C-alpha cells in the first residue's frame, strides 16, 4: 500500500489566494508550505496529487519547488488537466 497526499489542501485557507503571483501569501508562508511538502517522504508519502485548479496553479508551483529542494526524493507527481 502506498500513501499519497492531495496537494489541493496546501492551497486552502488560510493560504488561499487570488492568483499565483502571491496575493495573500507571504514569503514565509510559501517557504513553510514548501518545507511541509518537502518532508512528505520522511512521513512515508510516495505520491502527490495536484492540478492547476488547486490554487490556480499554486499547488503545482509549491510541489515543484519542494521537489527541487529534495531532488525528487522518489515522490511521484500525479496531475490532471
N, C-alpha and C positions, 0 to 999 in steps of 0.2 A: 504494500500500500504506500502511495506517495502523498505527501502533504503539499497543498498549494495555497496561494494567497490571492485574493481578489483585490487588485490594486485600486479599484474604484473607491474603496474605503479610505485610502490615504488622501483623497480629494474632498472628502465630506467635511462638514462643519467641525472645527472652526476654521479650517483652511480653505473652504470653498471660495472660489474667486470668479470673477467675470471673464478673464481671459488668461492665456498662457504667459502673458508678459508681466505677471507679478502683482496685478492689482489685488490687494487684500492679503498678500503674502509678504512676509519679511524675509530677509536673507537667513535669519536664524531659524525660522520655521522650515524653510526649504532645506537647510543643512540638516536639521533634525529629522525631517522626513526621509532624506537620502540615507542618513545613518540607520534609521529604523529598517528601511528596505535592505540595507547592506548587511545587517546581522541575521537576515532570514535563514541563510544556510546553517548558521550555528544552532538555529532552532529546529532544524530538520526539514525546512521548506525546500522543495525541489523544483517548483514551477510557480510562475506569477502570471495571472490572467489580467490583461489590460486591454484598453481600447481607446481610440481617440475621443470617444464620447465621454470618458471619465475625466471630468475636469477640463473638458475642451482641449485635450492633448496633454494636460499636466501630468497625469499618471504615467504616460509613456515617457515623458521627459525625465521624471523622477526615477523611474525604473532604469532608464538608460544611464543616468548619472550614477546610480548605485552599482550597476553592472560594470561601469568603467572603473570605479574605485576598487571593486572586488575582483576585477579581471574576469568577470563572468561567473566564477566560482561554481560552475556546474548547474546553475539555475537556468531552466528553460523559460522562455517568454512565450506566452500564448496570447495572440491578439486577434482582432477581427475588424472588419470594415463595415 
